[in-house]
Amino acid sequence: MLSRTADHLFWMSRYTERAENTARMLDVNYQTALLPQSDAVAQVGWQGLLSISELLPTYEALHGEVNARDVMAFMVTDESNPSSIVSCLSAARENARAVRGTLTTEVWETQNQTWLEVKRMIESGEFERDPAQFFEWVKFRSHLSRGVTVGTMLMDEALHFMRLGTFLERADNTARLVDVKFHAVKGDFLGNAKEKDQEYDFYHWSAILRSVSGFEVYRKVYRDVIKPERVAELLILRPDMPRSLHASLNEVVNNLALVANEQSGETHRRAGKLCAELKYGRIDEILATGLHAYLTQFLDRVNDLGVHISRDFLIPSTT
């Protein structure tokens, strides 16, 4: 496969996944903001969301003070923000258009219709009237895109590069979400938080789980009250949790093996090593050594994987 074609397929999937993850993070913040809390606590939540995407300095340069209305607009409709939902869906559609002949009609029409529909929804004010419904729509379109891709594409290199982009992006976003949201709650991981904070903490952890479609999964796996260390274990180490770091890296490793070439051995080795550490890791060891440090290192290694994948298969970066 031509590197340019692989590049468009890889980034089409990354941008689609990024739009979904942005919608998930905005939705959890929007729902959490409805809970009784001080303005200062609410502001910390919105600052955290910007920090997840490393966009806090950019936002502050444009808008100054952090508030819900401006953050929502910046992360949804601002076309000057490359990580906004509108920008991501536009980039996904443009990458799909560039390789339209490689895609099935169903995959192309799904991407194109998503872009046309999101423009209509923004222009008609549907997003402002009901943000929660809009975020659900973005998630649904991403689910539809993945389903149509798996259901209609030939199981060849084109599909493998699309899957590679999806799960590399998912690993990155889940790690950012866990890192920032765990720091938003100052309670003790051992359950020594004050009683008056316990109700808020329950809704906080529930919201985090719901943001990755993990609330019902948590109940099924642990059959217990929601505990921070188990939330961390579910989202980092569980191979059967679809949006966990372990599950995402499993997919990255598997798809790398399917597109392997003469120069990709080192990239596959690095991905395999990271996946093995997740497979044999223990959450108590991770928490003992520091969750933030662990996730920071994980993000650095995922970024490094992206660089190596680009070098081995895609259009080389000019930077």
N, C-alpha and C positions, 0 to 999 in steps of 0.2 A: 504494500500500500504506500502511496506517496505520502511523504511526511506532512505536506500541506493539508491533505485530506484528513489524516489522523489528527492533526492539530485542531482543525475545525470541529471534528466529532468530539474530541476530548473536552474542548472548551464549551461547546454547546451544552454538554451534560453538566459540566462544572457550574455554569451560570444558572442552569435550571435548578440544580440542587441548592445553589447559594440563595436564589430567590425564595425557595421553600424554607430554608433555614432562617433567613431574615424574617419571613412571615411568622415562623414559630417563635422566635425571640421577641418580636414585637407583640405578638398575641399574649405571651406569658406576662410581659410587662404591663400590657393593657389590663389584663384580668387582675393582676396583683395590685395595680393602682386603684382598683375598686374597693379594696379592703380598707378598713379603718386604719389610718396611719398618718403620721405627721408629714408636712410638706418636705421636710429635710430627708426623711426616709424615702419618700417617693422620688425625690431628685437623685438620690444615690442610685436607685434602681435604673433610672434613665441614663445616668452617667455610665453605669456598668454596661448597659446595652451598647453604648457608643464605644466603650473600651473593648468589648468583645471583637468588634470589627476594626479596631485601631483607628477610629474616626473622630475621637474626642477633640483633638486639636483642630481638625478641619471644620468640625461643627462650630466650635467656639469662635473661630475666625469669621464665620459667616453670621452666626446668630447670637453670640455672647452667652447669656445665661441659659442653662439647660432647663427646658420645660417640656411637658408631654406633647403639646401641640406642634412645636417646632421640630422636635425629634421625630415624631411620626411623619411629618411632611418631608424632612430630610432623608429619612430611611425608606420612604415609599415612592414619592413623586418627584424628587429632585434629580433631574437628569444630569446635573453636574457632579453628582455623587455616583461613582462607578459601582458602588455596592448597594445602591437603592434597588428596590424591587423592580421599578420601571426600567432602570438601566440594565439590570441582569436579564430581564425577559427580552429586552431589545437586543442585547448582545447574543443571547441564545438563538433568537430568531435569525439574526444576521449570519451567525456561524452555520445554522441549518440551511439558509438560502445558498451559501457558498458551496455546499456539498449536496445540493438537492437531488442530484442524480444518484448519489450513494444511498440515500434514505428511501424507505418505502413511502408511498403516497400518504398513508395514515400517519406516519411520524412527522412528515413535513406539515401536513394540514393541522395536526395537533399543535405544533410550535407556532405556526402562523396564526391560527385562530386564537391562541392564548394571547399573543401580542395585540391583535386587533381588539379583542374583548377587554383587555386591561386598559387600553387607551380609552375605550368607550366608558368604562366604569369610572375612570378618573375624571374625565370630562363631564360626566353626568352628575358627579358628586356622590356616587354610591359609597366610595371609600369613607368620606367624612360622615355620612349618615349612619353607617354601621361598620366600623373598623373590624370588629370580630368576624362578621360574615365575609368581609373582603379577605381577611387572612385565611379563613377556611377555604375560600375559593382558590387562592394561590396554592395552598397545600394540595387541594384536589387536582388542580391542573398538573402539578408536578407528579403526583401519583399516576395520573392518566398518561403522562408522557412516558414514564418508566414502563407502565404496563403495555402500552402500544409498542414501545421499542422491543421489549422482550417477546411480545406476542406476534410481531410481524417481521422483524429483521432476521436475515440469515445469520446463523451463528458462526460468523467469521470475524476477521480482525476489526471490522468496523464496529461491530457490537462490543467487542472486547475493549476497544479504546473508549467507547462511550461509558461502559461500566467502570473502567479505570478512573475516568474523570469524576463520575458520580461519587464513588466511595472514597477517593482521596479528599474530595471537598467535604464529604460527610465527616470523616475523621477529624479534619481541621476544625470544623464548626462545632462538633460535639465537645472537643477538648476545650475550646474557647468558652463555651457555655458553662461547662462544669467548673472551670477555673474561676470565672467571674462570679457566678451565682453562689459558689461555696464561700466566697469572701464577703458576700452581701449579708450573710447571717453570722453574727459574732458569737452565737451560742456555742457551748462546749460540745464537741463531737461525742463525748461520753454520756450526754444526756443530762447535764447538770444545769441546764438553762433554767431561769426563773419560771415559776409556774405561769405567771402572766404572759410570758413570751411563748409558751408552748403552743397556744392556739394559732398565733401568727406563724410560728415555725412550721406547723402542720400544713397550713395553706401555702406557705413558701415552697416547701419540698413537694407538695402535691402539684403546684403550678409548674415547677421544674420538670417533674415526671410527665405531666401532660404536654409540655412543650416538645417532648421527644416521643410522644405517644407511648409512654411507659408506665402510666398509672395502673392500668389493668394488669400489665405484665408484672409489675412489682408485687401486686396483691397475689397473683398466681404463683410467683416464685417464692416469696418470703412468708406470705400468710401472717403478717405481723404489722404492728404500727410502723409508720414510716420513720426510719432512722437514717441520719445523714451518711454514715459509713456504708450502709447497704445501698443507698442511692448511688454513692460513688462506685461501689463494686458493680452494680448493675450497668452503669453507663461507661465504665472503663473496661472491666474484665470479662463480663458475661459474653460468650461467643454466640448465644442464642437470642440476644437482645439486638434487633435489627440495626439500631442506630448507635450501638456501643463502639468504642475504639477497637476492641478485639474483632468484632464482626466486620467492621469496615476494613481493617487491615487484612483479614482473611481474604476478602474479595480482591483487594489490591494485589496481594501475592498471587492468587489464583489467576487473575487476568494478566498479570505481568508474565507468568509462565506461558500463557497462550499466545502472546505476541513476541516472545523472546527472539532476539537477534544476536549476532556475533559480539556486539559490544555492550549488551545489557546485563551481563553476568553480575557485575558489581552492584547495579541497581537492585536486582532481584535479591542479592545477598543482604543488602541493607534492609530491604522491606521484610525479608524473612526473619532477620535478627530481631527487628522491632516487634514483629508478630509473635515470635517465640517468647519474648519478654512479657508480652501481654498474656500469652497462654499459660505461662508458669508463674506469673506474678501473684502476689497476695495483697489484699487491700490493707491489712494491718501494717505490712511492711512499707507500702506506699505512703500511708498516713503518718507513720513514724518518721520517715525521712523527709516528709513535707510534700503535700499535694501540689502546691503552687510550683515548686521547683520541678517536680515530676512532669507536670503538664507543660511547663515552659520548655523543658527539654524535649518532650514529645512533639510539640509544635515546631520546634527547630528542625527535628528529624523528618517530620512530614514535609516541611518546606524544602528541605534538602532532597527528599525523594522526588518532589515535583520538579526540581531543577535537573536531577539526573534523568527523569523520564523525558523531559523536554530535550535534553542533550542526546539521548539514545534514539528517540523515535520521532520527535516533533520538530517544528521550526525552531532552530537555535535562537535563544534570546540575544538581543543586540546590546543589552546592558551588561 
